[in-house]
């Protein structure tokens, strides 16, 4: 049962308003606890796990959960018995994170990412601003052709290596945060860059090429503005004096891109597999057999292939997996799934309906900001599915793929991930990498720093829709 099917199931029954508001309050409490995670001294997975338990218990108590649907699941003539919370988890996302993490971790042992990092660092000539631009553009490109989670994992790893070698580790927080924000901008570039793009694009009938042509100008402008603002807010500047440039050149001259390459053969294999991995992910929806198995299979399959190189010590890589992040996502999906059955997302949809009557200028603008706000605190996949269903039911919009309302949902559901660290998987991965390097950034701290970027990006989105709509 995918997220969209679950949403339809949730919409097919009635729930009293009191119960819906009760679950809406639970959702708000969970968000507040995540914002105060450092003060209550609890991991994200524990916080969300506790709310998943509460949501499931109350969902069963109020008879909201479809036990009969899960209990009657039949595959290949065999009745499958599953716990009610299992279908609510988006295992595709879990598999992508797990597989990508393992693939990147194992491939990094080949020296490939260190090699790329050193090459890019040399190209920047040790200039921090130039390096930020190079890595920023790479983040956007990777997010467009891969998925934004994989892009953040790869670029985050490269960033740590490069800044450490340049003795610029104090700039790591700024680099990682900007890269995390850019993943959601890159996710706007193509029809298959993110799940909301796929849901809304298919419902609206937007073709792949048309999507790219429409989104590309905004992505270019938003990338430039985000990099400029990041350089200003985090004081990432070009080297000013000749002494600084000479010092940087000395550091650069001491870099050896082959230093981390233990086996030339494995390095070449890692490089080939990385390109094949990127190409396979980009073409997953077009490849026979693979398109049915999905991106999660692709990530796990490539991880398995790479692990063959270290087959006798593969358990060492398993120990390095960020299990807290995986459990957080699993529990978060459970909470959101119960919220769907409690019609909390329908409640949000009802609040958005008046927006459609504001006119072709104010309407799309308001919908963009509203969907961004909602995406910042909940899963943007069911939100995109809900809004696509609402718009698809309006004849004049269903027959008009160029309607700015479609693009308001696409822009809002993607860019909303830049408002909070739980707004998208890639921003959460960014914060996780930040914590991995021992840097402090709380939920509230992320919002405080990221909000100026998000506001500007959303404002640019409104202006762009008004110009092109």
RABEL-V777867 format. One record per helix or strand of 3 or more residues. SS is the DSSP state (H for helix, E for strand). FROM is the first residue (numbers start at 1). TO is the last residue. If there is no record, write none. Layout:
SS:FROM:TO  SS:FROM:TO
This chain:
H:3:11  H:17:35  H:37:40  H:44:61  H:67:71  H:91:108  H:112:124  H:128:145  H:148:165  H:169:186  H:195:204  H:208:233  H:242:253  H:264:282  H:284:286  H:290:319  H:323:341  H:344:357  H:362:375  H:380:392  H:395:398  H:404:418  H:425:436  H:443:468
